[in-house]
Amino acid sequence: QVRLVESGGGLVQAGDSLTLSCEASGRTFGSSAMAWFRRAPGKEREFVAAVSGSDKSTDYADSVKGRFTIYRDNAKSTVYLQMNSLEPRDTAVYCCAARGPLELLASVSPGDYNAWGQGTQVTVSS
């Protein structure tokens, strides 16, 4: 298992941009698929974006396609989520997640991820 710590959340206005970071400790980062999930007040956790641990292919929720970009820098053991054109409905706690060391494929299911960060709050005002 890897340890994940998110940062970069904050309060922004609608239309603004924000980039989240997720630093990982351990030697499994380079081979593990990674993802971002979010949970808004009163709602279930939902998939946001994922990146594979092999070819770095990506997957996005329909609600963020064209606005969010997930990418990873293995040299820094960090995964990022660049968020553009933020909307009030994007307000949520954003959590980073990692699959096991041999799980290279990205997944939209929270149950497929073994390690989780504690999350960072993103608040978008109208």
C-alpha positions as CSV (number, residue, x, y, z in Angstrom):
1,Q,0.0,0.0,0.0
2,V,1.1,3.6,-0.7
3,R,0.4,6.6,1.5
4,L,-1.3,9.5,-0.3
5,V,-1.6,13.1,0.7
6,E,-3.6,15.7,-1.3
7,S,-3.2,19.4,-1.4
8,G,-4.2,22.4,-3.5
9,G,-7.9,22.8,-2.6
10,G,-9.4,26.1,-1.8
11,L,-12.2,28.6,-2.4
12,V,-12.6,29.9,-5.9
13,Q,-15.2,31.7,-8.1
14,A,-17.2,30.0,-10.9
15,G,-15.1,30.0,-14.0
16,D,-11.8,29.9,-12.2
17,S,-9.1,27.2,-12.4
18,L,-7.5,25.1,-9.7
19,T,-4.9,22.3,-9.7
20,L,-4.9,19.6,-7.0
21,S,-1.8,17.5,-6.1
22,C,-1.5,14.0,-4.6
23,E,1.9,13.0,-3.3
24,A,2.5,9.3,-2.8
25,S,5.0,7.5,-0.7
26,G,6.2,3.9,-1.4
27,R,7.6,2.1,-4.4
28,T,4.3,1.1,-5.9
29,F,3.4,4.5,-7.4
30,G,5.1,3.9,-10.7
31,S,3.0,0.8,-11.5
32,S,-0.3,1.6,-9.8
33,A,-3.3,3.1,-11.5
34,M,-4.4,6.3,-9.8
35,A,-7.7,8.2,-9.7
36,W,-9.5,11.2,-8.2
37,F,-12.9,10.8,-6.6
38,R,-15.1,13.5,-5.0
39,R,-17.9,13.6,-2.5
40,A,-20.3,16.5,-2.2
41,P,-22.4,17.1,0.9
42,G,-25.4,14.8,0.9
43,K,-24.2,12.8,-2.1
44,E,-22.4,9.6,-2.8
45,R,-18.8,9.5,-3.7
46,E,-18.4,9.8,-7.4
47,F,-15.6,9.0,-9.9
48,V,-13.8,12.1,-11.4
49,A,-10.8,10.9,-13.4
50,A,-8.2,8.1,-13.5
51,V,-4.8,7.4,-15.1
52,S,-3.3,4.0,-15.7
53,G,0.0,2.9,-14.3
54,S,1.3,1.5,-17.6
55,D,0.7,3.7,-20.6
56,K,-0.8,6.6,-18.7
57,S,-4.1,6.4,-20.5
58,T,-6.8,8.4,-18.9
59,D,-10.5,8.2,-18.2
60,Y,-13.0,11.0,-17.1
61,A,-16.5,11.3,-15.8
62,D,-18.8,12.8,-18.3
63,S,-19.5,15.8,-16.0
64,V,-15.8,16.9,-16.1
65,K,-14.7,15.9,-19.7
66,G,-13.2,18.9,-21.5
67,R,-12.7,20.8,-18.2
68,F,-10.5,18.5,-16.0
69,T,-7.2,16.9,-16.8
70,I,-5.4,14.2,-14.8
71,Y,-1.7,13.6,-15.2
72,R,1.1,12.1,-13.3
73,D,4.8,12.8,-12.7
74,N,6.4,9.5,-11.5
75,A,9.7,11.2,-10.8
76,K,8.0,13.3,-8.2
77,S,5.6,10.5,-7.2
78,T,2.7,12.9,-7.7
79,V,-0.6,12.8,-9.5
80,Y,-2.3,16.1,-10.5
81,L,-5.9,17.1,-11.3
82,Q,-6.1,20.4,-13.3
83,M,-9.6,21.8,-13.1
84,N,-10.7,24.5,-15.4
85,S,-14.1,26.3,-15.8
86,L,-15.1,25.3,-12.3
87,E,-18.8,25.4,-11.4
88,P,-20.6,25.4,-8.1
89,R,-21.6,21.8,-8.6
90,D,-17.9,20.9,-8.5
91,T,-17.8,21.8,-4.8
92,A,-16.8,18.7,-2.9
93,V,-14.0,16.9,-1.0
94,Y,-11.6,15.5,-3.6
95,C,-9.7,12.4,-2.7
96,C,-6.8,10.7,-4.5
97,A,-6.7,6.9,-4.7
98,A,-4.3,4.2,-5.8
99,R,-4.7,0.6,-6.9
100,G,-2.4,-2.3,-5.9
101,P,1.1,-2.6,-7.3
102,L,0.1,-5.0,-10.0
103,E,-3.2,-3.3,-10.8
104,L,-2.2,-1.2,-13.8
105,L,-5.6,-0.5,-15.4
106,A,-7.6,2.6,-14.5
107,S,-11.0,1.9,-12.9
108,V,-14.1,4.0,-12.1
109,S,-15.0,1.8,-9.1
110,P,-13.9,3.0,-5.6
111,G,-13.7,-0.7,-4.5
112,D,-10.9,-1.3,-6.9
113,Y,-8.5,1.1,-5.1
114,N,-6.5,0.0,-2.1
115,A,-5.0,3.3,-0.8
116,W,-6.8,6.6,-0.2
117,G,-5.8,10.1,0.8
118,Q,-7.8,12.1,3.3
119,G,-9.0,14.6,0.8
120,T,-8.8,18.3,0.1
121,Q,-11.8,20.6,0.0
122,V,-12.7,22.5,-3.2
123,T,-15.4,25.2,-2.9
124,V,-16.7,27.0,-5.9
125,S,-18.8,30.1,-5.4
126,S,-21.3,31.4,-7.9
